[in-house]
Amino acid sequence: MMKKLMFTFIVVLLTLPVNAARTFTDSDLEIYMQDSTVESTERYRPERRKKETVRELNDNKQAKNKKESWCRKGEKYRDKVNSAQRDLDKAENRINQYRKALAVRKSDLRSAMRALKRSRERLEAVKEEYRNFEDRAYRQNIPRDWYECYYDGYDEYREY
């Protein structure tokens, strides 16, 4: 008996439509018609969002200014590194020229060696400044692209 009851119950469940279409009565249609007869002044009007768009424009402008300021700061440090690297290259070239020359005063060679040492120290100091700058940007959650000038609106390519 129990088996017949379970079988009948399963058959009834399987024969019922899963997604039966919803039917509307005349009373439902009357309610919908009443809602559409509301005067036009009382209908839904979307709110104006002019203040938000102005605020968004200001935020975008501030973000752009922030990007540009970090780009300028990054350029300043990169220019310092590049300048120190050029000075080091000049000092190395000067020493190489002195070594190739047959007659060079020892004082000239010593001064070139001191200049080479100073330029190496300067390069290391400037690189340390740049690393500190990168660390400061990282702590403030500034993307690397900003201080390396790889963002929209600034297409200059930097190798450093």
LOKOL-29555 format. One record per atom (N, C-alpha, C, O): x, y negated, z negated. Coordinates in steps of 0.02 Angstrom, whole numbers, plus 50000, padded with zeros to 5 digits. Layout:
BEGIN
XYZ...
end
This chain:
BEGIN
500415006050000500005000050000500434993750000500314989050038500934993849957501374988049953501754986850018501864981150038501944992250051502294991650115501844988450167502084984250205501204990350170500754987450218500654979950205500624975950252500604978250143500514971150125501124966950145501044961550173501724969550131502344966050150502394965450226502584960250252502234970850261502274970750334501784965550362501964961850408501184965250336500684960450359500924953350345500844948850387501204952350287501444945650269502004943450316502014937650338502474947850332503024946150378502764944850448502994940150480502304948750471502014947750538501664941050542501724937450591501294939350490500944932850489501454927150490501354922150525501994927750452502504922550451502844921750519502984916150540502974927350552503314927050616502864924250672503114921350720502224925150665501774922750718501594915450710501334912450758501714912450652501554905350643502064901150682502654902750683501844895750713502314891550749502764887850698502544885650645503394887250717503884884150672503794876650670503724873750616503784873450726503704866150730503024864450759502974862550817502524865150719501844863650743501784856150753502014852150712501474854250808501384847150824500894844050774500404847250755501034837950754500604834650706499994831850743500054829050797499424832750714498814830350744498564824250705498634823950644498274819550741498014813450711497264813450715496964815550764496954811050662496224810650660496024803550680496444799150689495364802550686495114795850703495274790850647495384784950661495274793050586495424788450531496154786150534496304780350518496604790650555497304788650563497364783350618497734778450610497014784350673497054779650728496774772850708497024767650729496254772750667495974766450644496464762650600496514756550604496834766250559497344763050517497884759950560498104754350548498104763550611498624760950654498374754850694498754750150706497744755050714497474749350751497414743250706497524737650729497254744250644497214738550598497894735350589497934729250586498424739150585499094736450577499304732350637499674727450630499074734150697499284730550756498874724150767499044720050808498334723350730497924717350738498134711750690497804706550688498664712650653498904707550607499144701550649499434702450702499014695650624499204689650661499954689550674500344692550637500144686050726500844686050747501284682550696501884683950693501004678050656501424674550606501604679150549502104677950514501214684350539501354688950484501764694950505501944699050463501904695550569502304701250592503024700650569503254695250549503354706150572504054706350550504484701950596504444702350657504874697850564505354693850601506054695450574506154695350513506514696850617507184698150592507494691850562507394686350588507854692550509508164686850477508754684350519509094688250551508854678050517509424675250553510044676650512510054676150451510564678350547511184680050514511744675350535512324677250542511564669150544512054664250567512604663150515513184662450532512414663050452512914661950399513404667750397514004666650386513164673850407513614679550405514094679350465514684681050458513844677350523514284677150581514824671750572515394672750591514634666150543515124660950529515634663550479516234662350486515394667050429515844669950379516304675050411516904675350396516024679150456516444684150490516964680750533517534682950536516764675350567517244671650608517804668850565518394669150584517634666150507518144663650462518604669250438519214668350433518304675050422518714680750400519184682950455519774684350443518924683150517519354685050574519914680050584520484681950598519754673650576520254668450584520784669050530521374668250543520554670350468521034671150413521474677250424522074677050411521174682650449521564688750462522084687350517522654689650513521874683650568522344682050622522904677650596523484678750613522734672650554523244668350525523714672450481524324671250480523434677150444523844681350401524324685650443524914686350426524074688350498524494692350543525064687950570525644689950571524874682050592525384677650622525894675450570526494674950586525684674250509526164672150458526644677950442527244676750433526394684050438526844689650425527304690850485527884692950476527054689550545527474690250604528044685050602528614686750617527884678850583528404673750578528914675450525529524674550535528684677950467529144679950414529594685650438530204685550426529304690450472529694696050499530194693750550530764696150551529994689150593530454686350644531044682950610531614683650633530904679350557531444675750522531964680750497532564679650507531744686150466532214691050440532564694850497533164696250493532194696550550532504700050607533024695650640533554698050661532874689150646533364684550676533994684050633534544683650660533914684150567534504684150523534924690350534535534689950538534594696150539534954702450550535314702250617535894704150622534964699950669535274699650735535864694850736536364696250768535794689150703536344684250700536954687250664537514686450687536834690650608537384693750571537714699150614538324700050612537314702950652537594708150695538014705050751538544707650768537794699450779538194695950830538854693550802539374694150834538834690750741539454688450709539934694250697540534693550708539674699950677540094705850666540404708150732540994709850735540004708150785540264710150851540814705450874541324707650902540724698950863541234694050882541884695250843542424695050871541824696550778542414697750737542784704050759543394704150762542404709350775542714715550798543064714450865543614716950876542754710750910543064709250975543704705150967544194706351001543694700550921544284696350908544864700650883545434699750904544724705250838545244709650812545504714150867546114715350872545054716750909545274721050964545724717151012546214719851038545564710851025545984706651068546674705651037547184705951071546694704350971547334703350937547754709650938548364709350945547434715350932547814721650932548094723251002548634726251008547734721151053547974722251121548544717451139548974719051179548534711551110549034706451126549704708551096549734711751043550244706651130550914708551106551164703751052551444705951002551044697451062551314692551015550734689150978550404684751005550624691350916550094688450875550384687050806550744691050778550214681150781550444679650714550064683850663549474685350672550414685650610550094689750558549534685850523549034688750503549624679350517549104675450483548454675450524547914675650495548514675150591547914675450633547554682250625546944682650620547964687550625547674694250617547344694950548546804697850543547674692450496547384692850428546734688850424546244691150394546724682850453546104678850450545544682350489544964682050468545714685650544545214689450582544954695350541544364696950543545404698550505545194704250462544734701750406544244705050389544904695950377544464693150324543784691250353543264692350321543784688450413543154686650445542734692850459542124692850451543064698250480542714704550492542404707150428541834709450427542784706950373542534709350309541934705050286541434707850263541984698450293541424693950274540804695350316540244695450290540914696350381540324697450424540004704150409539394704750413540394709350390540104715750370539694714950306539144717550300539984711250258539624710050195538984706150207538454707550178539034701150251538434697050267537894701350300537304700850284538114705650346537634710050380537284714650329536684715550333537664717550284537364721850233536874717950188536344720450171537064711750170536624707750128535974705950164535434706250135536034704250228535444702450267534994708550278534384707950276535304714350290534904720450298534544722150233533974724450234534874720850177534554722050112533954717350102533434719350076534034711050123533474706250120532894708750162532314708350141533044711250222532514713750266532164719850234531554720450238532544724350204532244730050170531804727750112531264730550101532024722650075531614719950021530974716950049530434717650019531034713450105530444710650138529954716150159529354715550147530214721550189529784727150208529454730250147528864732050149529824730850092529554733650031528994729150003528484731649980529104722650005528594717949981527954718550023527404718449997528044719150089527464719950134527114726550119526494726850118527484731750107527184738250091526784737950027526234740750023527054734549976526694734049912526054729949920525584730949881526034725449968525434721349979524974724350031524504721150054525114730650051524704734250101524674730750168524154730650201525224727850188525274724650254525524729850303526044732950292525164730950358525394735950408526054733750439526194727850449526454738750455527114737350485527044733550551527474729550568526504734950588526404731550652526354724050644526534720250689526104721750587526024714450577526694711050573526804706050608527144713450531527774709950524528274711650579528804708550584528104716650621528514717950680528194715050742528434716150798527644711450733527294707950787527024712650841527054711050900526764718350821526434722950867525684722950854525414728050835525354717450864524634717250854524324713650914524674710650955523654713950917523304710750973523444703350975523424699950923523584700951033523694693751041524434691951037524604686151048524864696751023525574695251021525924701151054526014706351024526124700251117526364705851157527124706151163527394710251200527474701751126528204701751133528484708251105528284710451051528934711251142529234717551121529854716151079530284712251098529884719551022530464718850978530794725750973530454730750963531454725950978531804732250974531974734050902532054739950887532024729250858532244730850790531714734350750531824736050692
end
